Amino acid sequence: MLRPSKHSHPDYTVINISFLILKHLKKERIEDYEKLKKIIKKKFNGSNNLFLPSLNFLFLLGLIEYRPKSDTVEYLGNNENF
């Protein structure tokens, strides 16, 4: 769900998970898919079903690229800090 409702916990939204993914990828630039998934799961235990929609959201915005040969996610933007 992209738009949170009054029943949504702010930490468990696509926008928040996308922010955490971007924050990590800005530091590392390229990260293995499974490792990135574990990092997000470690921060928020119930975020498994929001991980893929968050990656899709970032891909649609043109901020990340998935490399199937190496199974990695790459940050495409500039490397400025948040």
C-alpha positions as CSV (number, residue, x, y, z in Angstrom):
1,M,0.0,0.0,0.0
2,L,1.5,3.3,-1.1
3,R,-0.9,5.6,0.7
4,P,-1.0,5.0,4.4
5,S,-4.4,5.1,6.2
6,K,-5.2,5.8,9.8
7,H,-4.7,2.1,10.6
8,S,-1.2,1.9,9.1
9,H,1.8,1.9,11.3
10,P,4.2,4.5,9.9
11,D,7.2,2.2,10.0
12,Y,5.4,-0.5,7.9
13,T,4.6,1.4,4.7
14,V,6.2,1.2,1.2
15,I,7.5,4.8,1.5
16,N,9.4,4.1,4.8
17,I,10.8,0.8,3.6
18,S,11.9,2.5,0.3
19,F,13.6,5.2,2.4
20,L,15.5,2.6,4.3
21,I,16.6,0.9,1.1
22,L,17.7,4.1,-0.4
23,K,19.6,5.1,2.7
24,H,21.5,1.9,2.6
25,L,22.2,1.9,-1.1
26,K,23.5,5.5,-1.0
27,K,26.2,4.2,1.3
28,E,27.0,1.0,-0.4
29,R,26.0,1.9,-4.1
30,I,25.6,-1.8,-5.0
31,E,24.2,-4.5,-2.7
32,D,23.2,-8.2,-3.1
33,Y,19.5,-8.7,-3.3
34,E,19.3,-11.2,-0.4
35,K,21.6,-9.2,1.8
36,L,19.5,-6.1,1.3
37,K,16.4,-8.1,2.1
38,K,18.0,-9.4,5.3
39,I,19.1,-5.8,6.4
40,I,15.5,-4.5,6.0
41,K,14.1,-7.6,7.7
42,K,16.5,-7.0,10.6
43,K,15.2,-3.5,11.1
44,F,11.5,-4.3,10.7
45,N,10.6,-8.0,11.3
46,G,7.2,-7.8,9.5
47,S,8.5,-6.0,6.4
48,N,8.8,-9.1,4.1
49,N,5.6,-8.4,2.1
50,L,6.6,-4.7,1.7
51,F,10.2,-5.3,0.4
52,L,9.4,-6.1,-3.2
53,P,6.7,-3.4,-3.6
54,S,9.3,-0.9,-2.2
55,L,11.9,-2.0,-4.7
56,N,9.3,-1.7,-7.5
57,F,8.5,1.8,-6.3
58,L,12.1,2.9,-6.4
59,F,12.6,1.3,-9.8
60,L,9.6,3.2,-11.2
61,L,11.1,6.4,-9.8
62,G,14.4,5.6,-11.7
63,L,16.5,5.5,-8.5
64,I,17.6,1.9,-8.6
65,E,18.4,-0.8,-11.2
66,Y,18.4,-4.6,-10.7
67,R,21.3,-6.5,-12.3
68,P,20.1,-10.1,-12.9
69,K,23.5,-11.6,-13.8
70,S,25.0,-10.7,-10.4
71,D,21.6,-10.6,-8.5
72,T,22.4,-7.1,-7.2
73,V,20.5,-3.8,-6.8
74,E,22.4,-0.7,-7.8
75,Y,21.7,2.9,-6.8
76,L,21.6,5.1,-9.9
77,G,21.4,8.6,-8.3
78,N,24.2,10.8,-7.0
79,N,26.0,9.9,-3.9
80,E,25.0,12.8,-1.6
81,N,24.0,12.2,2.0
82,F,20.4,12.4,3.2
